[in-house]
Amino acid sequence: MFQTKELIVLVLLFLGSAVCLRVDITPAHGEISVGESKFFLCEVTGGVKGIDWFSPSGEKIETNRQDITVFRNDETSSTLTIYNANIDSAGTYKCVATSGDQQAEATVNVKIYQKITFQNAPSLQEFTEGDSAVIICDVISSPPPTVIWKHKRAKIQYEKDVRFKVLNNNHLQIRGIKKTDEGVYTCEGRIMARGEIDFRAIRVVVNVLPTIRVRQAEVNATADLGHSAMLACDADGFPEPTVTWTRSDVLLESGDKYSFNEDGSEMTIMNVKKLDEGDYTCIARNKAGKTEEEVSLRVFVKPRITYLENHTTTEMEEQITLTCEATGDPTPTITWSYGTRMFMDGEQSADGIVVVRSDARVSSLTLKYAQYTDAGQYLCTARNAVGESSQHMYLEVRYAPKIEGSVTVYTWEGNPANISCEILAHPSEVSIVWLRDGLQLPNANTSNIKIYNTPSASYLEVNPDSQNDFGSYNCTASNEIGTESKEFILIQADVPSAPVITQVEPYSSTAQLIFDEPEASGGVPVLKYRTEWRAVGRNNWVQRVYEVREGLKAVTITGLKPESQYEAKISAINGKGEGESSSTVAFKTEPVLLSGVLPTIKNYLKREPTPPKLEGTLQPKGNALRVNWIKQDDGGSPITHYLVRYKAVSIHPWKPEIRLPRGSEYVLLSGLEWDTEYDVFVVAENQQGKSQPGTLTFRTSSEPDATPDSMEDGAGLNTGVIVGILILVCVLLLLAVDATCCFINKCGLLMCLCGKPGTGSKGKDIEAGKAAFVKDESKEPIVEVRTEDGLTANHDAGGHSEPNETTPLTEPDFERQKCHHTHTTESLLPTHAHCIKQHVPYVNGNLYCMLHFLIQTAIFC
């Protein structure tokens, strides 16, 4: 019996081992790129004798193959290796395990895909400007890739430039290629299914046909003087063109007659002769082709001045003639010039003082009455078609002294002043004498006078001691030609007149006073301005002195209080003293500009405003925009207006500027293009200048296809929203009033829900013997006090006896109570509601609450 059981167990073990035979392949799936290698492991569970691999065609894979190998690792596993996979390697591979009559198998699906591969994409591709260029980029993969073209790392927008087009073979075509199209293009291939991406950078070079710019189409040269002539043409193009020269189709080469610069653009013809005259051809060549231009050489004889001499004359005594002779071919024309003045042929003035006469190669300039201002260099210029020649001559004019200088000089007692006697004379050896009342200065009676001499001037220093020192002084100058005298007057200076305040610009803590200078300076310059100011009603003036500088027409006073009345005045000060003050001007300072910021002088320094802050709201139409701006710091000076500019981003010209007054807060831009991006600039301007622009960029909506149904739906939706909002506002307002009644008057729906009777606004406080202070519209408190006899109310017009909670309410009392309206917090409700409350003092608290709530509902809804 025991042996039979062992036999049964062995049979069951054998059968169990046969059933448990299982095959697993790792990995379970396989994707291989073309050219890559990969292996798969087949593992068998259970007793196994043989493990074989079968190809997708069903053939058993032998171990001696080169592309696919099978290797038995141990008794339970085998490895399949695919080397350098190609498209034919794809398919389902099967691993079969056998054990006697038992067999198990597993399969793995191997997919072979082609990675992105660039077969033909030259990294450098050249084209000629203006041609239809095709940039080659052959890219393959499985599945076929999506090709994206980029220029300078940005994706090409084909709709913006119709010259760009992607051909069916994924090549990029550029019609009429330009030099600006040059650069690095990226050919990018993508396979969405695998997230695979690869690219090639292609440098595109655009060759430009040479262009020639002739510096001078017709060159004039001088002959027989050993001079040379240069013919030049500047060639542009890409790549850099080479330049050659020909004459009558004969190539000119460097030698004794011709020489060229490094790039050949300049050809020099040495020792020019008349035979060299003619046409020369400039030729520029590069990869894109060649261009030719003609340059003509005209050979003439340059003018040359042969006679011109210096002259000397005396003022107003002699007639002088200047002569100039010149040669040249063709015959030159001769002109005269003196500084910036040009003398033409013929008389130069109605009185005939200056006359020019020309004849063939000779020209003469005659001055009938020479003056000292006629002395100097004269330029004789001879011109013909080839060029010109110039030469200077000098005319010397002898004249008696000329005295210059300010005739009047202002000063005051104790302040030295200089009287200047400036001399012009030729010869320049001049003797100068100062006289007063016929007596030469200085003398024994004039200790307060000094004289300082220079080669061209004499200075008389006078330090007045009294009124007698003011008056006339004489300067006399002499040379060998003659003598000249001039009277100078020393005048006593006065203090300046009063300035005039024309405008006051107040700020919160400063004010700017704009004024006109004094009409009379007193004869000497104004040196300072004294500004005085004080608060209206105060006795003491605050003052400050301002030094005069160029352009000073306004002063700023500081340390003022906001929203205060002030008065100010200004006086001018010169060396003599201080003049009268201007009329007093009153003004009021502004409030503090910025909330929460302490006013400082820095806040009110005058400058340009800060840029406005912009907010844009697209209007329902979709092609209109409302631009709001928030005023920022005005820079200490009121904003005068706003300037609005806008334009489409893709279009360079701006729309006409919109000018809006300073109180404006928004602008509505309408009639805009659909689905277009716009830039908006808003500038604030004050008297100091313009702010930096506040900027806003937005895009209009796409043009809608509106239908009546859709429009009605939109209107209906808007109406429903509006009704809902009104209901919500009504409910919130009702709850707010009820809550107020609950906490102040101890009544209302909330008080009802809390289970407390509405005893009115005074019950609890009155019972406790306390005073209740309730604000009315006049801001005066209403005081109610509990006494032994009852409750007395303190109103504006005196007190009326008011019944307490235990006193019956008679009809007369009720009427008085109804008419005597107390402005307590209950007066937020209409008067009749208050009267109703007074009329039901004995009603149950809950019923009263409900009635009060219904009255609120009826009033507010």
TAJODA-V916699 format. One line per field, one symbol per residue. burial: 1 if it has 16 or more other ideal C-beta (glycine too) atoms within 10 Angstrom, else 0. A space follows every 50 residues. Layout:
burial=???
//
This chain:
burial=00000000000000000000101010000101110001010111011100 11111000001000000111000000110101001000110011111110 01010111010111111000100011111000111010101100101110 10000100000001000001110100100011001111111000000111 01010111110101000011111000001011101011001011100000 01000001010001111110010001000111111101011010101011 11101001001011100001011111111001111101000010000100 00111101001011111001010110011111110111101010101111 10101000111100001011111111000101110100001100000010 00000011110101000011001111111010010101010111111110 10011111111110101100111101001111110000000100000000 00001110010000011111111111001011001010110110000010 00110101101101010000001110101011111110100111010100 00000000000001011010010000010111111100001011010101 10000000000000000000000000000000010011011100111111 11000011111100010000010101000001010100001010000000 01100000000010001000010101001000110110000000100110 11101100000
//
